[in-house]
Amino acid sequence: MENAPLEPLNFHLPRRPADALWEALQEWCSASATLVQEQWNQILTQPVQVALLDVTPVSYKEVSAAMTPGAMGVHLKLGRDRIPSIVVLTALQTQALLAALLDLPGNDWPEPRELTAIESSMLEVLFDRLAFAIGESVPGTHSIPCRYMECMLRPERTRILSPTAEYYLVQIDVRFRFGNQVAVWVLPRKEIDDLLEETPGEDETGHRAERRVLESLSHRIPMEVLFELGSIELPMSKALALTLGDVIVLDQSIHRPLVASLEGVPKWIGMPVRVGPRQAFEIRESIGS
């Protein structure tokens, strides 16, 4: 039997970190993909599937090669130290996300084109959800702050990444009704290693996963919010005599704030406002714990 040819090792390529750190990174990336899918599908009219494909330590050159022309960069800041990070979506992915938001018909990929200001604003809602999912999914007992900063139309030209640093290149498969496309998430290695070294030991991994499931379930429990416009007492005779067109004057002045209750408990004080054609409630003060 012939021996397989030996391939020379390239010592210039970044190497994997220690096992505990590598497992924490893999856990974070996988949990982030799962929670992004959950967050996006709450507002998309056509659901998508998001899954982790691979995590690779890379050089800046490989990061640049992964940012194809025409892609959109989602600039994020992670943790208390505001670590810079970029999620790169292909032009087809951005158009497919818009189609899923707007419930556009058809089963063929939308043609790539320049986005309008309104379309960019709509996508920012998804990018805020993306940032939330990443911050909530980090290993450990607490989430980290993750903020969406801006969209970059030419992420391959970004200057927020250092050409001399090493990175983690995370490949994420996003499946639409048109098909699937791979997005990439770029993380600076040194800063992310320092962040993940604060992760609790392996004996807490099961408790973290169980707690995260319970927290996710609790966040989805529907709760009734009641906005109290006012009240009045009427004798039975007047109440029974009410007909269409009658006006009932309440005890609430139009200049006084209203009370909003959560599951029957007064929680906020605010004022009625209008958002486009819809009525809304602007919170001015919290009165509950």
Legacy VTK file of the C-alpha trace (Angstrom):
# vtk DataFile Version 3.0
C-alpha trace
ASCII
DATASET POLYDATA
POINTS 289 float
0.000 0.000 0.000
1.382 3.373 -0.994
1.687 6.092 1.597
-0.242 9.297 0.986
1.980 12.209 -0.007
2.946 14.479 2.865
1.896 18.095 2.684
4.246 20.718 4.121
2.947 22.731 7.062
2.468 26.431 6.509
3.654 28.031 9.733
2.584 31.456 8.483
-1.108 30.548 8.807
-2.783 31.365 12.145
-3.213 28.344 14.388
-6.209 27.315 16.446
-6.362 28.553 20.064
-6.425 26.252 23.099
-9.256 23.716 23.209
-11.327 25.464 25.909
-11.173 28.770 24.079
-11.926 27.126 20.735
-14.998 25.357 22.152
-16.268 28.601 23.686
-15.885 30.377 20.334
-17.692 27.585 18.482
-20.487 27.632 21.071
-20.861 31.414 20.714
-20.995 31.332 16.916
-23.478 28.447 16.811
-25.756 30.018 19.446
-25.595 33.368 17.647
-26.750 31.800 14.373
-29.666 30.092 16.143
-30.780 33.262 17.931
-30.398 35.411 14.784
-32.780 33.042 12.989
-35.259 33.320 15.857
-35.020 37.129 16.006
-35.301 37.646 12.253
-38.222 35.276 11.804
-40.229 37.275 14.341
-40.441 40.146 11.840
-39.857 38.558 8.420
-42.964 37.625 6.452
-41.057 34.714 4.884
-38.854 32.753 7.319
-35.154 32.095 6.789
-32.808 29.465 8.183
-29.471 30.516 9.698
-26.777 27.983 10.625
-23.071 27.955 11.467
-20.853 26.419 8.781
-17.284 26.955 9.930
-14.929 29.033 12.079
-11.361 29.546 10.874
-8.372 31.525 12.220
-7.175 33.655 9.297
-4.925 36.535 8.319
-6.115 39.924 7.099
-5.448 38.844 3.506
-8.005 36.032 3.807
-10.507 38.416 5.410
-10.178 40.783 2.439
-10.655 37.918 -0.014
-13.910 36.935 1.739
-15.413 40.417 1.230
-16.691 40.177 -2.327
-17.372 43.373 -4.308
-20.968 44.571 -3.971
-21.369 43.106 -0.480
-22.739 45.036 2.499
-20.824 45.266 5.758
-22.685 45.476 9.072
-20.379 47.257 11.511
-20.800 46.112 15.138
-19.129 46.999 18.443
-18.797 44.174 20.985
-18.378 44.271 24.748
-17.339 47.011 27.144
-14.160 47.568 25.113
-16.235 48.147 21.934
-14.392 45.520 19.892
-14.907 46.184 16.159
-16.572 43.404 14.173
-18.126 43.126 10.722
-20.846 40.857 9.352
-20.616 40.773 5.542
-23.779 40.037 3.546
-23.714 39.416 -0.190
-25.716 41.656 -2.515
-28.146 38.784 -3.106
-28.647 38.326 0.631
-29.570 41.971 1.208
-32.125 41.844 -1.621
-33.527 38.540 -0.329
-33.903 39.987 3.178
-35.826 42.933 1.743
-38.064 40.541 -0.201
-38.732 38.581 2.993
-39.517 41.784 4.885
-41.885 43.118 2.247
-43.421 39.736 1.309
-42.505 40.220 -2.336
-43.660 37.451 -4.705
-41.463 35.205 -6.845
-39.034 32.328 -6.396
-36.048 33.761 -8.288
-33.270 35.735 -6.637
-34.005 39.492 -6.780
-31.631 41.458 -8.972
-28.869 43.274 -7.018
-29.383 47.037 -7.079
-28.685 50.140 -5.049
-30.885 50.416 -1.981
-33.125 53.392 -1.304
-32.891 55.278 1.998
-36.161 53.685 3.160
-34.938 50.176 2.285
-31.676 50.767 4.176
-33.675 51.893 7.217
-35.796 48.753 7.029
-32.706 46.549 6.972
-31.356 48.346 10.032
-34.198 46.791 12.046
-32.756 43.372 11.162
-29.220 44.523 11.970
-30.322 45.670 15.440
-31.770 42.179 15.995
-28.490 40.695 14.726
-26.503 42.711 17.274
-28.875 41.684 20.077
-28.529 37.986 19.197
-24.714 38.139 19.188
-24.576 39.903 22.553
-27.057 37.516 24.153
-25.360 34.362 22.846
-21.860 34.913 24.246
-20.813 32.116 26.650
-20.944 32.985 30.334
-23.483 33.944 32.927
-24.117 37.392 31.454
-24.630 38.795 27.987
-22.358 41.489 26.570
-23.350 44.780 24.950
-23.356 44.538 21.165
-24.291 47.625 19.168
-25.082 48.050 15.508
-23.094 51.057 14.282
-23.522 51.497 10.520
-23.781 49.877 7.097
-20.699 49.833 4.883
-21.344 49.591 1.164
-17.716 48.596 0.429
-16.555 46.556 3.435
-13.479 45.368 1.503
-12.148 48.926 1.819
-12.751 49.268 5.551
-10.073 50.772 7.765
-11.480 49.549 11.072
-9.527 46.273 10.698
-5.745 46.164 11.035
-3.744 44.560 8.175
-1.242 43.202 10.726
-3.748 41.467 13.020
-5.194 37.948 12.975
-8.912 37.247 12.779
-11.584 34.596 13.119
-13.593 34.158 9.928
-17.036 32.753 10.738
-19.045 31.360 7.824
-22.823 31.463 8.265
-25.256 29.743 5.894
-28.438 31.777 5.327
-31.181 29.900 3.473
-34.000 31.823 1.770
-36.838 30.529 -0.371
-34.660 31.405 -3.395
-31.749 29.267 -2.174
-28.841 29.773 0.195
-25.921 32.194 0.414
-22.966 32.266 2.828
-22.430 35.338 4.998
-19.192 35.916 6.897
-18.598 37.340 10.351
-15.155 38.836 11.029
-13.837 38.901 14.616
-10.417 40.251 15.712
-8.675 37.293 17.296
-6.708 38.857 20.150
-9.601 40.889 21.539
-12.047 37.997 21.186
-9.632 35.589 22.896
-9.346 38.018 25.821
-13.129 38.313 26.014
-13.744 34.555 25.927
-11.112 33.809 28.552
-13.623 35.160 31.057
-15.945 32.254 30.144
-16.863 29.929 33.104
-15.465 26.400 33.215
-16.901 23.336 31.485
-18.859 22.277 34.564
-21.138 25.282 34.051
-21.767 24.669 30.353
-24.920 22.588 30.914
-26.341 25.126 33.348
-25.641 27.949 30.898
-27.408 26.132 28.076
-30.391 25.283 30.274
-30.614 28.857 31.551
-30.416 30.250 28.021
-33.320 28.013 26.919
-35.432 29.147 29.875
-34.609 32.797 29.223
-35.470 32.414 25.551
-38.824 30.835 26.457
-39.613 33.561 28.991
-38.927 36.257 26.391
-41.576 34.730 24.109
-44.375 34.549 26.715
-47.125 36.967 25.592
-48.170 39.573 28.175
-51.168 41.918 28.118
-50.446 45.666 28.183
-53.503 47.849 28.937
-53.510 51.598 28.205
-56.104 53.326 30.401
-57.747 56.285 28.621
-59.990 57.198 31.548
-63.103 56.099 33.415
-66.510 57.310 34.581
-69.339 56.009 36.749
-72.811 55.934 35.245
-76.067 54.886 36.839
-77.616 51.788 35.361
-80.435 53.769 33.751
-78.044 55.980 31.776
-75.765 53.086 30.794
-78.704 51.129 29.372
-79.919 54.207 27.501
-76.676 54.764 25.568
-77.050 54.603 21.774
-74.884 55.086 18.702
-73.520 58.635 18.490
-73.667 59.368 22.241
-70.495 60.975 23.651
-69.221 59.863 27.056
-67.039 62.441 28.835
-64.304 60.732 30.848
-62.675 61.899 34.063
-59.282 62.290 32.356
-58.043 65.703 31.178
-56.484 65.738 27.706
-53.388 67.362 29.241
-52.793 64.683 31.882
-50.606 61.613 31.158
-52.125 58.158 30.803
-51.289 54.996 32.750
-50.209 51.744 31.090
-50.511 48.491 33.037
-48.662 45.218 32.495
-50.792 42.198 33.417
-53.003 44.452 35.558
-50.108 46.172 37.396
-49.494 49.907 36.653
-46.099 50.085 34.974
-45.648 53.275 32.928
-46.940 56.833 32.615
-47.012 58.399 29.166
-48.877 60.371 26.532
-50.903 59.320 23.493
-49.153 60.074 20.195
-49.602 59.236 16.526
-47.170 57.240 14.388
-48.298 57.519 10.784
-51.888 56.243 10.628
-51.568 54.365 13.966
-52.271 55.406 17.552
-49.336 54.940 19.916
-48.184 55.493 23.503
-45.002 57.381 24.394
-43.542 56.305 27.768
-42.540 59.288 29.910
-41.965 57.640 33.283
-41.701 54.163 34.832
-43.781 53.582 37.947
-43.288 49.845 38.425
-40.349 47.697 39.523
LINES 1 290
289 0 1 2 3 4 5 6 7 8 9 10 11 12 13 14 15 16 17 18 19 20 21 22 23 24 25 26 27 28 29 30 31 32 33 34 35 36 37 38 39 40 41 42 43 44 45 46 47 48 49 50 51 52 53 54 55 56 57 58 59 60 61 62 63 64 65 66 67 68 69 70 71 72 73 74 75 76 77 78 79 80 81 82 83 84 85 86 87 88 89 90 91 92 93 94 95 96 97 98 99 100 101 102 103 104 105 106 107 108 109 110 111 112 113 114 115 116 117 118 119 120 121 122 123 124 125 126 127 128 129 130 131 132 133 134 135 136 137 138 139 140 141 142 143 144 145 146 147 148 149 150 151 152 153 154 155 156 157 158 159 160 161 162 163 164 165 166 167 168 169 170 171 172 173 174 175 176 177 178 179 180 181 182 183 184 185 186 187 188 189 190 191 192 193 194 195 196 197 198 199 200 201 202 203 204 205 206 207 208 209 210 211 212 213 214 215 216 217 218 219 220 221 222 223 224 225 226 227 228 229 230 231 232 233 234 235 236 237 238 239 240 241 242 243 244 245 246 247 248 249 250 251 252 253 254 255 256 257 258 259 260 261 262 263 264 265 266 267 268 269 270 271 272 273 274 275 276 277 278 279 280 281 282 283 284 285 286 287 288
